[in-house]
Amino acid sequence: MDRKIYILLGAPGAGKGTLAAAISQEVGLAHIASGDLFREALSKGTRLGLEAKKYMDKGELVPDEITIKMILERIARPDCDTGLLLDGFPRTLEQAKALDEALSKNGESVTKSLYINVSDEEVVRRLGGRWICRGCQTPYHEINMPPKVKGVCDACGGELYQRDDDTVATVRSRLDVYTKQTKPLIDYYDKIGKLGKINGEGQAEEVAERLLAVVK
Ligand code: AMP
């Protein structure tokens, strides 16, 4: 299969979900977000969802074995044939290697990993005011990107909610996990010449333009 496969790398709160939602349609890529897949499974009460919740509530990573299986199944579906924008996966070296291995079996490889660079202070500030639509998962921010009507999604009219794992203690642990387990991936993709860096600070539209310039 000759499809483009992009990975969005960056800290929680770097804006990966917002950016992916903003550009995926325009560039014809399926937006696959591992966190959304876990939350969806949980809202349906499946075994996968209940298992994932144990880790998500603590801000820890769901074990590689479970996560890798879920993503590999998801990216094999027909809606991914036109290309992929992976958001939140891979998050460990194990996951990155498993993805490479699975793709190479189909004669495919990652096109580029796009690192969205945002300072620690900005990340903490952003996660604090984050609201998400229950219906279509569009993220908003109280200050940076408020909805037109408080508590209501501009896109679909759905109800906005705050994630359970956006509390101060969990945010701290998610940032720790990011530093220890996910940051090494920046080096991993750099070494194989597949890293693109994007300045993630500033208005959402500006950052989306920077990202589009790399992806298009
Ligand atoms: P996110 O929506 O990407 O911030 O993910 C929310 C939570 O889902 C994370 O804190 C993890 O508990 C879990 N999760 C999402 N993606 C992964 C992944 N690639 N590996 C392990 N756990 C993940």
Residues whose N, C-alpha, C, O or C-beta is under 5 A from the ligand:
A	BS01	AMP	P12 S34 G35 D36 F38 Y55 M56 G59 E60 L61 V62 T67 G88 F89 P90 R91
